[in-house]
């Protein structure tokens, strides 16, 4: 481990490991802020579609005992474009959450 730290220090032009740690920590904080802002922006853009999906889910829950044709008609209220937007939003949100968690873990380790 000390060899790795020494080689990292030498490759950084003699920069001390605490300086590297501080720079990495600052960079990670900026990444967390960027990801949070990005997620807020995405959620704002897809709020209308999310509300529509929530309304449709609520209708389907109240009509669980309804016939299949009625439930299928309710499912068709969301277009394929809206479905793909919802799937993309969910995927991006999951990726952002994972990235934020990893950055926070890195910051925690660097502060030890």
TORLO-794501 format. One record per residue (C-alpha): residue number from 1; residue in three letters; chain; x, y, z. Coordinates in pm, 1 decimal, decimal comma. Example, Ala and Ser with C-alpha at 12.3 -4.5 7.8 and 13.67 -1.06 7.14 Angstrom:
// TORLO-794501
<site nuro="1" numi="ALA" seba="A" x="1230,0" y="-450,0" z="780,0"/>
<site nuro="2" numi="SER" seba="A" x="1367,0" y="-106,0" z="714,0"/>
//
This chain:
// TORLO-794501
<site nuro="1" numi="UNK" seba="A" x="0,0" y="0,0" z="0,0"/>
<site nuro="2" numi="UNK" seba="A" x="283,3" y="241,3" z="85,0"/>
<site nuro="3" numi="UNK" seba="A" x="442,7" y="167,4" z="-254,7"/>
<site nuro="4" numi="UNK" seba="A" x="117,1" y="264,3" z="-421,2"/>
<site nuro="5" numi="UNK" seba="A" x="99,2" y="586,1" z="-219,7"/>
<site nuro="6" numi="UNK" seba="A" x="462,6" y="665,6" z="-297,0"/>
<site nuro="7" numi="UNK" seba="A" x="415,0" y="606,0" z="-668,5"/>
<site nuro="8" numi="UNK" seba="A" x="95,3" y="814,9" z="-662,7"/>
<site nuro="9" numi="UNK" seba="A" x="281,4" y="1093,4" z="-482,9"/>
<site nuro="10" numi="UNK" seba="A" x="569,4" y="1079,7" z="-730,2"/>
<site nuro="11" numi="UNK" seba="A" x="338,9" y="1074,3" z="-1030,1"/>
<site nuro="12" numi="UNK" seba="A" x="159,6" y="1381,5" z="-897,7"/>
<site nuro="13" numi="UNK" seba="A" x="485,2" y="1577,0" z="-912,9"/>
<site nuro="14" numi="UNK" seba="A" x="563,9" y="1546,0" z="-543,4"/>
<site nuro="15" numi="UNK" seba="A" x="216,9" y="1653,0" z="-430,3"/>
<site nuro="16" numi="UNK" seba="A" x="144,3" y="1535,6" z="-79,7"/>
<site nuro="17" numi="UNK" seba="A" x="-120,6" y="1270,3" z="-32,3"/>
<site nuro="18" numi="UNK" seba="A" x="-328,6" y="1504,5" z="182,8"/>
<site nuro="19" numi="UNK" seba="A" x="-344,5" y="1754,1" z="-102,7"/>
<site nuro="20" numi="UNK" seba="A" x="-450,4" y="1478,1" z="-340,4"/>
<site nuro="21" numi="UNK" seba="A" x="-708,7" y="1366,1" z="-88,1"/>
<site nuro="22" numi="UNK" seba="A" x="-842,5" y="1719,2" z="-47,6"/>
<site nuro="23" numi="UNK" seba="A" x="-861,3" y="1773,9" z="-424,7"/>
<site nuro="24" numi="UNK" seba="A" x="-1036,5" y="1440,0" z="-472,7"/>
<site nuro="25" numi="UNK" seba="A" x="-1273,9" y="1517,2" z="-188,9"/>
<site nuro="26" numi="UNK" seba="A" x="-1359,3" y="1858,0" z="-339,1"/>
<site nuro="27" numi="UNK" seba="A" x="-1409,5" y="1702,1" z="-680,5"/>
<site nuro="28" numi="UNK" seba="A" x="-1638,4" y="1438,7" z="-528,9"/>
<site nuro="29" numi="UNK" seba="A" x="-1845,5" y="1705,6" z="-352,9"/>
<site nuro="30" numi="UNK" seba="A" x="-1885,5" y="1885,2" z="-683,9"/>
<site nuro="31" numi="UNK" seba="A" x="-1996,4" y="1559,0" z="-848,0"/>
<site nuro="32" numi="UNK" seba="A" x="-2258,4" y="1502,8" z="-578,5"/>
<site nuro="33" numi="UNK" seba="A" x="-2391,9" y="1855,1" z="-628,1"/>
<site nuro="34" numi="UNK" seba="A" x="-2393,2" y="1817,0" z="-1006,9"/>
<site nuro="35" numi="UNK" seba="A" x="-2573,8" y="1483,2" z="-988,0"/>
<site nuro="36" numi="UNK" seba="A" x="-2831,9" y="1621,6" z="-745,6"/>
<site nuro="37" numi="UNK" seba="A" x="-2900,9" y="1918,5" z="-971,4"/>
<site nuro="38" numi="UNK" seba="A" x="-2921,8" y="1692,8" z="-1274,8"/>
<site nuro="39" numi="UNK" seba="A" x="-3167,5" y="1464,4" z="-1099,4"/>
<site nuro="40" numi="UNK" seba="A" x="-3382,3" y="1761,5" z="-994,9"/>
<site nuro="41" numi="UNK" seba="A" x="-3382,8" y="1886,0" z="-1353,5"/>
<site nuro="42" numi="UNK" seba="A" x="-3485,0" y="1546,1" z="-1489,5"/>
<site nuro="43" numi="UNK" seba="A" x="-3761,4" y="1507,8" z="-1233,3"/>
<site nuro="44" numi="UNK" seba="A" x="-3895,4" y="1853,5" z="-1317,2"/>
<site nuro="45" numi="UNK" seba="A" x="-3910,9" y="1766,5" z="-1687,7"/>
<site nuro="46" numi="UNK" seba="A" x="-4086,4" y="1436,6" z="-1630,7"/>
<site nuro="47" numi="UNK" seba="A" x="-4320,4" y="1552,6" z="-1351,8"/>
<site nuro="48" numi="UNK" seba="A" x="-4621,0" y="1567,2" z="-1584,2"/>
<site nuro="49" numi="UNK" seba="A" x="-4561,8" y="1214,0" z="-1710,4"/>
<site nuro="50" numi="UNK" seba="A" x="-4499,9" y="1089,1" z="-1355,1"/>
<site nuro="51" numi="UNK" seba="A" x="-4827,8" y="1243,2" z="-1237,4"/>
<site nuro="52" numi="UNK" seba="A" x="-5012,6" y="1084,2" z="-1526,4"/>
<site nuro="53" numi="UNK" seba="A" x="-4858,8" y="746,5" z="-1445,0"/>
<site nuro="54" numi="UNK" seba="A" x="-4956,6" y="786,4" z="-1079,0"/>
<site nuro="55" numi="UNK" seba="A" x="-5317,1" y="870,9" z="-1174,3"/>
<site nuro="56" numi="UNK" seba="A" x="-5337,1" y="568,1" z="-1403,3"/>
<site nuro="57" numi="UNK" seba="A" x="-5194,7" y="341,5" z="-1133,6"/>
<site nuro="58" numi="UNK" seba="A" x="-5450,9" y="474,6" z="-885,5"/>
<site nuro="59" numi="UNK" seba="A" x="-5734,0" y="409,1" z="-1132,3"/>
<site nuro="60" numi="UNK" seba="A" x="-5605,7" y="56,3" z="-1195,8"/>
<site nuro="61" numi="UNK" seba="A" x="-5588,7" y="-14,6" z="-823,4"/>
<site nuro="62" numi="UNK" seba="A" x="-5950,5" y="86,2" z="-775,3"/>
<site nuro="63" numi="UNK" seba="A" x="-6054,5" y="-128,9" z="-1072,8"/>
<site nuro="64" numi="UNK" seba="A" x="-5855,6" y="-440,4" z="-990,4"/>
<site nuro="65" numi="UNK" seba="A" x="-6172,3" y="-646,7" z="-1005,1"/>
<site nuro="66" numi="UNK" seba="A" x="-6267,8" y="-492,3" z="-1340,7"/>
<site nuro="67" numi="UNK" seba="A" x="-6260,3" y="-682,6" z="-1664,1"/>
<site nuro="68" numi="UNK" seba="A" x="-5943,1" y="-723,4" z="-1869,2"/>
<site nuro="69" numi="UNK" seba="A" x="-6063,9" y="-500,2" z="-2152,5"/>
<site nuro="70" numi="UNK" seba="A" x="-6118,3" y="-211,8" z="-1913,4"/>
<site nuro="71" numi="UNK" seba="A" x="-5772,0" y="-252,9" z="-1759,1"/>
<site nuro="72" numi="UNK" seba="A" x="-5613,9" y="-275,3" z="-2104,0"/>
<site nuro="73" numi="UNK" seba="A" x="-5787,8" y="45,6" z="-2208,0"/>
<site nuro="74" numi="UNK" seba="A" x="-5649,8" y="218,0" z="-1900,5"/>
<site nuro="75" numi="UNK" seba="A" x="-5298,9" y="93,0" z="-1982,9"/>
<site nuro="76" numi="UNK" seba="A" x="-5328,2" y="245,2" z="-2330,2"/>
<site nuro="77" numi="UNK" seba="A" x="-5372,2" y="592,4" z="-2179,8"/>
<site nuro="78" numi="UNK" seba="A" x="-4992,5" y="617,2" z="-2160,6"/>
<site nuro="79" numi="UNK" seba="A" x="-4828,1" y="637,7" z="-2500,6"/>
<site nuro="80" numi="UNK" seba="A" x="-4519,8" y="438,8" z="-2592,7"/>
<site nuro="81" numi="UNK" seba="A" x="-4317,0" y="761,5" z="-2590,7"/>
<site nuro="82" numi="UNK" seba="A" x="-4428,0" y="834,5" z="-2235,0"/>
<site nuro="83" numi="UNK" seba="A" x="-4345,8" y="479,2" z="-2131,1"/>
<site nuro="84" numi="UNK" seba="A" x="-3996,8" y="512,0" z="-2274,5"/>
<site nuro="85" numi="UNK" seba="A" x="-3951,5" y="849,4" z="-2102,1"/>
<site nuro="86" numi="UNK" seba="A" x="-4056,0" y="697,2" z="-1770,0"/>
<site nuro="87" numi="UNK" seba="A" x="-3819,9" y="403,1" z="-1817,6"/>
<site nuro="88" numi="UNK" seba="A" x="-3534,2" y="636,4" z="-1912,3"/>
<site nuro="89" numi="UNK" seba="A" x="-3606,8" y="860,8" z="-1613,7"/>
<site nuro="90" numi="UNK" seba="A" x="-3609,1" y="564,1" z="-1376,7"/>
<site nuro="91" numi="UNK" seba="A" x="-3286,0" y="428,1" z="-1524,6"/>
<site nuro="92" numi="UNK" seba="A" x="-3110,9" y="767,5" z="-1499,6"/>
<site nuro="93" numi="UNK" seba="A" x="-3236,5" y="821,7" z="-1145,6"/>
<site nuro="94" numi="UNK" seba="A" x="-3100,8" y="482,3" z="-1042,8"/>
<site nuro="95" numi="UNK" seba="A" x="-2763,7" y="559,2" z="-1201,3"/>
<site nuro="96" numi="UNK" seba="A" x="-2747,2" y="899,9" z="-1032,6"/>
<site nuro="97" numi="UNK" seba="A" x="-2836,0" y="750,3" z="-695,5"/>
<site nuro="98" numi="UNK" seba="A" x="-2565,5" y="486,2" z="-736,2"/>
<site nuro="99" numi="UNK" seba="A" x="-2310,4" y="751,3" z="-837,7"/>
<site nuro="100" numi="UNK" seba="A" x="-2398,6" y="971,0" z="-539,9"/>
<site nuro="101" numi="UNK" seba="A" x="-2364,8" y="675,1" z="-303,8"/>
<site nuro="102" numi="UNK" seba="A" x="-2025,2" y="584,1" z="-447,7"/>
<site nuro="103" numi="UNK" seba="A" x="-1900,6" y="941,6" z="-426,3"/>
<site nuro="104" numi="UNK" seba="A" x="-2015,3" y="973,0" z="-65,9"/>
<site nuro="105" numi="UNK" seba="A" x="-1843,1" y="644,7" z="19,2"/>
<site nuro="106" numi="UNK" seba="A" x="-1524,2" y="771,9" z="-143,6"/>
<site nuro="107" numi="UNK" seba="A" x="-1541,8" y="1095,2" z="55,7"/>
<site nuro="108" numi="UNK" seba="A" x="-1592,6" y="894,0" z="373,5"/>
<site nuro="109" numi="UNK" seba="A" x="-1291,0" y="673,9" z="300,5"/>
<site nuro="110" numi="UNK" seba="A" x="-1073,7" y="974,0" z="214,5"/>
<site nuro="111" numi="UNK" seba="A" x="-1160,4" y="1139,9" z="543,7"/>
<site nuro="112" numi="UNK" seba="A" x="-1048,7" y="836,5" z="746,7"/>
//
